[in-house]
Amino acid sequence: MASIKNLKKDINYVLGDIIDEAIFKAGDPKKTEAFIDETIATFDELIAKVNAKDVENKKAHFKSIGNELESKAVKLLEKVDKL
């Protein structure tokens, strides 16, 4: 299934870019470290949802993960701007 592979890549690239942006704008190292930890936790959570095997409607499940990635990425980018 190419869509699962692409979804995992999207999660990796989007959250990786957010971490890069946080490192670039790093002001306070402790705040930046906490933000990176939060982003990694989000990554782990989304990948766990992608890897879930007990899903009835796979298409709807993966679409909801994509929507969740988008909403969480927006929230994380808002936090980056406050760093």
Legacy VTK file of the C-alpha trace (Angstrom):
# vtk DataFile Version 3.0
C-alpha trace
ASCII
DATASET POLYDATA
POINTS 83 float
0.000 0.000 0.000
1.698 3.105 -1.205
-0.655 5.413 0.711
0.530 4.106 4.090
4.128 4.615 3.017
3.369 8.157 1.843
1.446 8.963 5.028
4.420 7.870 7.141
6.730 10.000 4.978
4.404 12.991 5.328
4.373 12.637 9.100
8.156 12.372 9.175
8.805 15.303 6.838
6.227 17.683 8.320
7.235 17.146 11.932
10.913 17.096 10.999
10.549 20.469 9.299
8.800 21.839 12.376
11.686 20.668 14.575
14.175 22.258 12.164
12.268 25.533 12.372
12.275 25.379 16.180
16.025 24.785 16.240
16.553 27.647 13.798
14.520 30.033 15.963
15.976 28.683 19.208
15.953 31.340 21.860
15.631 29.599 25.193
17.225 26.110 25.046
14.905 24.678 27.715
11.760 25.831 25.900
13.133 24.524 22.613
13.983 21.158 24.140
10.492 20.852 25.637
8.972 21.769 22.278
11.064 19.158 20.462
10.007 16.530 23.009
6.365 17.454 22.412
6.834 17.185 18.647
8.485 13.775 18.954
5.606 12.595 21.159
3.188 13.734 18.442
5.235 11.817 15.865
5.137 8.652 17.982
1.397 8.993 18.522
0.628 9.414 14.811
2.906 6.560 13.724
1.264 4.283 16.306
-2.124 5.144 14.797
-0.841 4.387 11.283
0.504 1.024 12.443
-2.756 0.016 14.185
-3.949 -3.316 12.830
-7.489 -3.464 14.268
-9.088 -0.879 11.977
-12.423 -1.530 10.303
-12.511 1.204 7.681
-8.902 1.760 6.658
-9.586 4.550 4.186
-11.450 6.664 6.740
-8.849 5.825 9.407
-5.914 7.024 7.304
-7.816 10.114 6.166
-8.478 11.039 9.794
-4.770 10.600 10.578
-3.901 12.952 7.722
-6.371 15.525 9.043
-4.997 15.121 12.555
-1.446 15.636 11.250
-2.524 18.853 9.578
-4.256 20.243 12.666
-1.405 19.300 15.013
1.173 20.745 12.628
-0.665 24.080 12.604
-0.761 24.135 16.412
2.933 23.245 16.640
3.868 25.968 14.145
1.953 28.495 16.237
4.079 27.406 19.211
7.266 27.761 17.155
6.377 31.371 16.481
6.191 31.953 20.247
9.643 30.479 20.934
LINES 1 84
83 0 1 2 3 4 5 6 7 8 9 10 11 12 13 14 15 16 17 18 19 20 21 22 23 24 25 26 27 28 29 30 31 32 33 34 35 36 37 38 39 40 41 42 43 44 45 46 47 48 49 50 51 52 53 54 55 56 57 58 59 60 61 62 63 64 65 66 67 68 69 70 71 72 73 74 75 76 77 78 79 80 81 82
